[in-house]
Amino acid sequence: MTTFDQDVEALKTWDRTHVWHHMTPGQAADSGLTMFVRGEGLTLWDSDGKAYLDATSGGVWVTNVGYGRREIADAVHQQLLELNYFAGSMASKPASAFAGRLLDKMPGMSRVYYSSSGSEANEKAFKMVRQIAHKHYGGRKHKILYRERDYHGTTLAALSATGQLERREHFGPFVPGFVEFPHCCEYRNPYGEVEDFGARAAQALEDVILREGPDTVGAVIIEPITAGGGVIPPPAGYLQAVRDICDRHGVLLILDEVVCGMGRTGAWFGYQHDGITPDIVTMAKGVASGYAAISCTVTTERVYELLREAEGDHLGYFRDISTFGGCLASQAAALANLSIIEREGLVENSARRGERLMAGFLDLAGRYPLIGDVRGKGLFQGIELVSDRHSRQPVDEAIPMAIVASCKAHGLLIGRTNRCVPGFNNVLNFSPALTASEQEIDTIVERLDRALHDVTSSL
């Protein structure tokens, strides 16, 4: 008898007593968590038969092409039967095919390194920077700068590069050589009403590079749009200025596209809205839309050549491995996922539906004073909640928690900043699948409206 043959109540008991859930307090788990059992498109059904419209793409920005995609399942099945695995030290058809198709979407990028999670993809990038420092700079140019409020992963090195204090709390001491610089949230900029905030925010980065010493700084890592730290898009001119600063000081620019990548923002990658070319791009989540575990660390040819061995330098190449980067079904899933995004025009749909979603949220902002800011790109948007629009004082996090709960009661799943930045866990997050229809976008707004009314009428 398989696990799935068990009575649902027995499964729920096993869940409460045996499963250690991600990002979930024990008290909540003890009370019993919703068990989702089926999905199609943007709709999920729980074990009691209740339907939910998922505006979170699996809770953490993953299911870009939606649930129930037989084309991807069939690609995985076929590849598993043909050849399920060989280590990435050898060539394979799916790895080669996906790399070629992916790089068509990324002008200026040249090499794809496979692994299995966003954290791992960023770890690979950090190791590349450190090895380049040793090979070419006597180990000195090893520091990696990260931005306040950005998140880069759950492993210790990735967490060392994360600007969210509540995610880091209790996990130190951290890996040395990671240095924080200020955020670029225009809604909370420290300069007041200025027209050049993008340039000023970028200057804050250069100030840190100069303070640390450019000869010690090897790379800067940022999210094109900060995700879990508050859905913060870059101000005008910011990314171009960051690129220029990195070039001026010989610093590699790493773009963490783990959330933004594969069409989420209305472009194939978030950085492409700003017309720049990074040195390294990391991605995961939407690469296979959760149908298989896969991540990529993509580099320019220059970075690849910096890590090519010289004659007699037997340790000069990138001596790294990801065991599950050799799972060939993951690359087959990614290839099928990319084909769906292309064929159905989902990048364009994300941009178009994102405009409709933004318009709906702005309408709600006109009716609910606790909405202080609406921001984002494509189907990647956030609503910041404040107790006073003039002072922009954040609401207590109990309020977004109540709104999320009310949305769920109305059959809508949304996210929120959760244990990220002290005092600023006040942003509602929205990231429906890129397949979202006009009707589904309108349903998100309508059900959020009902939840806002429920919560604000009791304040």
Sequence and secondary structure as in RCSB ss.txt:
>XXXX:A:sequence
MTTFDQDVEALKTWDRTHVWHHMTPGQAADSGLTMFVRGEGLTLWDSDGKAYLDATSGGVWVTNVGYGRREIADA
VHQQLLELNYFAGSMASKPASAFAGRLLDKMPGMSRVYYSSSGSEANEKAFKMVRQIAHKHYGGRKHKILYRERD
YHGTTLAALSATGQLERREHFGPFVPGFVEFPHCCEYRNPYGEVEDFGARAAQALEDVILREGPDTVGAVIIEPI
TAGGGVIPPPAGYLQAVRDICDRHGVLLILDEVVCGMGRTGAWFGYQHDGITPDIVTMAKGVASGYAAISCTVTT
ERVYELLREAEGDHLGYFRDISTFGGCLASQAAALANLSIIEREGLVENSARRGERLMAGFLDLAGRYPLIGDVR
GKGLFQGIELVSDRHSRQPVDEAIPMAIVASCKAHGLLIGRTNRCVPGFNNVLNFSPALTASEQEIDTIVERLDR
ALHDVTSSL
>XXXX:A:secstr
  GGGS HHHHHHHHHHH   TT  HHHHHH    EEEEEBTEEEETT  EEEESSIIIII  TT B  HHHHHH
HHHHHHH  B  TTS  HHHHHHHHHHHHTSTT  EEEEESSHHHHHHHHHHHHHHHHHHHSTT S EEEEEBT 
   SSHHHHHT B HHHHTTS S  TTEEEE    GGG TT S S HHHHHHHHHHHHHHHH GGGEEEEEE SS
B TTT B   TTHHHHHHHHHHHTT EEEEE TTTTTTTTSSSSGGGGGT   SEEEE GGGTTTSS  EEEEE 
HHHHHHTS  TT TT S     GGGGBHHHHHHHHHHHHHHHHTTHHHHHHHHHHHHHHHHHHHHTT TTEEEEE
EETTEEEEEEEEETTTTEE  THHHHHHHHHHHHTTEE EE  SSSTT   EEEE   TT  HHHHHHHHHHHHH
HHHHHHTT 
